[in-house]
């Protein structure tokens, strides 16, 4: 790899999938206040993501609904109200 091509804050970061719990150690410049211990017993910054290749239906072959903002329930309430009205 060429030297001096990455930003100064480029380092290993743990990304944790909130849906599946799977964790990945990847080089990144993303900022994080959380810290976690990886399998090598070292501490790394950690970022939680809502979906990754470990939980996305395209990669897993399973269809799941990931609704952290309550959008599905809100839609169902609006649809039920529209049928009544």
Secondary structure as UniProt FT lines:
FT   TURN            3..4
FT   TURN            8..9
FT   STRAND          11..17
FT   TURN            18..20
FT   STRAND          23..28
FT   STRAND          34..37
FT   TURN            39..40
FT   STRAND          43..49
FT   TURN            53..55
FT   HELIX           57..60
FT   HELIX           71..84
//
